[in-house]
């Protein structure tokens, strides 16, 4: 394979891995501080139906 193509492919893979790791780190910090992620199903359960 061409070297430039390998560099492009590896940089895209590295960006995806960094994005997943950053999201996981942010989730860990939020849980460490006591704030869980907001979910749609969690907010629907608290609403009252008239």
N, C-alpha and C positions, 0 to 999 in steps of 0.2 A: 504494500500500500504506500501511497504517497505520504511523506512526513507531515505535510500541512493538513491533510485530511485526518491523520491520527491526532494531531494537536487539537483540531476543532472538536472531534468526537470526545477526546478526553476532557477538554474544558467544559463541554456540555454536561458530561457525567459528573464532573467535580462541582459544577454549579447546582445540580440537582441534589447531590449528597449534602452540600452545604446548606441548602434551603431546608431539607428534611431535618438536619441536625439542629439548625437554628430554631425551627418550629418546636422540636422536642425539648430544647433547652428552655424556650419561653414557657411551654406548658409546665415543665418542672418547676420553674421559678414561681409561676402563678400558684401552683399547688403548695409550694413551700410557704408562700405568704398567706395561704388560706383562702385564696380566691380560685374557685373552679371555673372551668370553661362554661360559658352560657350555652344552653341547649334549648331547642324548640320544644321538645317533649317535657322538659322540666318547667317551662313557663306555662304551658297549657294546663298542667295539673293544678296549678295554684289559682287559676281563674275560676270565678264562680259563674254558674249558668243561671240566669234569671228565670 
